[in-house]
Amino acid sequence: MTDELLKAATRALNEETADDGGDGRFTRARVMASLHQGTVKRRTRLAFILPIAACLAAGTAWGAATGRLPAVFHAIGQVVGYTSKPSEPKRAPGKLASPKATPTTEQQAPPPAEPVTPEAAPVVEAKPDPGKAEPAPSARPTPLLSSSAAFQDADGDLYRLAHEAHFASHDYARALTGWDAYLKAAPGGRLATEARYNRAICLLRLGRDAEARRALEPFASGMMGYRQSEARQLLDELSQ
Amino acid sequence: MNIGGLVLSPTAPLEDASPDEQDLVARLVAADPAAVGEVYDQHHRSVRAFASRLVGDAAAAEDLVHEVFVALPRAMRGYRFESSLRTFLISIAVNHARHHVRSATRRRAAIGRLALEPEGNSADPEQIQRRKELASLLTRALDTLPLEQRVTFVLCEVEERTSREVSEITGVPEGTVRTRLHHAKKKLREELSQEGLG
């Protein structure tokens, strides 16, 4: 009985749906409209994406050729709030927590990275022994790139000269000139952020507090995404 | 195999296809609207009939037909003249049916709960009314089947296709087709018995 019913129902469904009487014109129009829309979308995509892709490829090639690509990535990282912080040497615990540390303290425990030590500010007047105040070469601020990679472009020479004057010769006046020269040559260079920070430190060392304060403010505000806490502590020191 | 306007051997390799067929397929792959329109005019009735039988809902069937022909150009990239174009269209419908079957099933269940089942036309003769009721009954019973069994039952029993053709459409061996059909029929008999009509 159920078998017969199933057969009858199957037959009924077949006959019911054999011909719906419609000619499908409405659905045909829908299909054609969808296809047209798809074609338009594809063309629009091509019209927009191809030039963008070409610009991106050309820009990347140019950046790679001129060595500016890492700086661009760094800048993008700063904008989106993700910055691969340059490898900072480990500092003694409590150093940052005591921005009012005296020059004596600095001499006892030399800062690992001279440009970032908050103690650097008060040291200007005290004129501590540069040999003691400066960090060990291995603890100096590490640029975003390895030094060999950093100095491959023309601007790299200026950076290297300024770096030597600052960290090897401790000639802050010459270093300041060097940082200025580098920043003039490569204001958007891949090491520009570090150069700006080091320039601010030179100004501090030279006792040009007002200029140093102006130079440190962008770092202290976090705008530069680099050495924010150190810059803030240096500003605190200057304001006291 | 001679189906519609396109005569294609089910096992004809690509090189055996006529230039016209190859040209049509090339135009379809290029999403040429005229080619899609041509195929639509030739095959929309059979695709719509299958869609109606499978989903049991005219509106959902129209949506499925629309989807099949919109997807046709992209799907044609995999077409190798191994089956008729109509069979290929049915296989596209099978691949796109899941969502439509599910939504049509939900809609039917809701209508059943709210007792909103549309009444038949009183002007129809009694026999037509009885046929509608039976078709509706079977559609509701089909809602209880897994999609694979439902597709197999509709293709084999309602559309009366051979197991070989169903195998081509669904992409499973003929043995699997027969197994699915067996389970589908068993479950449908149970469903009809529960309705008190067995």
Boltz contact constraints between the chains, C-beta under 6 A:
constraints:
  - contact:
      token1: [A, 1]
      token2: [B, 198]
      max_distance: 6.0
  - contact:
      token1: [A, 2]
      token2: [B, 189]
      max_distance: 6.0
  - contact:
      token1: [A, 2]
      token2: [B, 192]
      max_distance: 6.0
  - contact:
      token1: [A, 2]
      token2: [B, 193]
      max_distance: 6.0
  - contact:
      token1: [A, 2]
      token2: [B, 198]
      max_distance: 6.0
  - contact:
      token1: [A, 5]
      token2: [B, 192]
      max_distance: 6.0
  - contact:
      token1: [A, 5]
      token2: [B, 197]
      max_distance: 6.0
  - contact:
      token1: [A, 6]
      token2: [B, 188]
      max_distance: 6.0
  - contact:
      token1: [A, 6]
      token2: [B, 189]
      max_distance: 6.0
  - contact:
      token1: [A, 8]
      token2: [B, 134]
      max_distance: 6.0
  - contact:
      token1: [A, 9]
      token2: [B, 134]
      max_distance: 6.0
  - contact:
      token1: [A, 9]
      token2: [B, 137]
      max_distance: 6.0
  - contact:
      token1: [A, 9]
      token2: [B, 138]
      max_distance: 6.0
  - contact:
      token1: [A, 10]
      token2: [B, 157]
      max_distance: 6.0
  - contact:
      token1: [A, 10]
      token2: [B, 158]
      max_distance: 6.0
  - contact:
      token1: [A, 12]
      token2: [B, 131]
      max_distance: 6.0
  - contact:
      token1: [A, 12]
      token2: [B, 134]
      max_distance: 6.0
  - contact:
      token1: [A, 12]
      token2: [B, 135]
      max_distance: 6.0
  - contact:
      token1: [A, 13]
      token2: [B, 53]
      max_distance: 6.0
  - contact:
      token1: [A, 13]
      token2: [B, 135]
      max_distance: 6.0
  - contact:
      token1: [A, 13]
      token2: [B, 138]
      max_distance: 6.0
  - contact:
      token1: [A, 13]
      token2: [B, 158]
      max_distance: 6.0
  - contact:
      token1: [A, 14]
      token2: [B, 158]
      max_distance: 6.0
  - contact:
      token1: [A, 16]
      token2: [B, 135]
      max_distance: 6.0
  - contact:
      token1: [A, 17]
      token2: [B, 49]
      max_distance: 6.0
  - contact:
      token1: [A, 17]
      token2: [B, 52]
      max_distance: 6.0
  - contact:
      token1: [A, 17]
      token2: [B, 53]
      max_distance: 6.0
  - contact:
      token1: [A, 24]
      token2: [B, 44]
      max_distance: 6.0
  - contact:
      token1: [A, 27]
      token2: [B, 62]
      max_distance: 6.0
  - contact:
      token1: [A, 27]
      token2: [B, 65]
      max_distance: 6.0
  - contact:
      token1: [A, 27]
      token2: [B, 66]
      max_distance: 6.0
  - contact:
      token1: [A, 28]
      token2: [B, 40]
      max_distance: 6.0
  - contact:
      token1: [A, 30]
      token2: [B, 66]
      max_distance: 6.0
  - contact:
      token1: [A, 31]
      token2: [B, 66]
      max_distance: 6.0
  - contact:
      token1: [A, 31]
      token2: [B, 69]
      max_distance: 6.0
  - contact:
      token1: [A, 31]
      token2: [B, 70]
      max_distance: 6.0
  - contact:
      token1: [A, 32]
      token2: [B, 33]
      max_distance: 6.0
  - contact:
      token1: [A, 34]
      token2: [B, 70]
      max_distance: 6.0
  - contact:
      token1: [A, 35]
      token2: [B, 33]
      max_distance: 6.0
  - contact:
      token1: [A, 35]
      token2: [B, 36]
      max_distance: 6.0
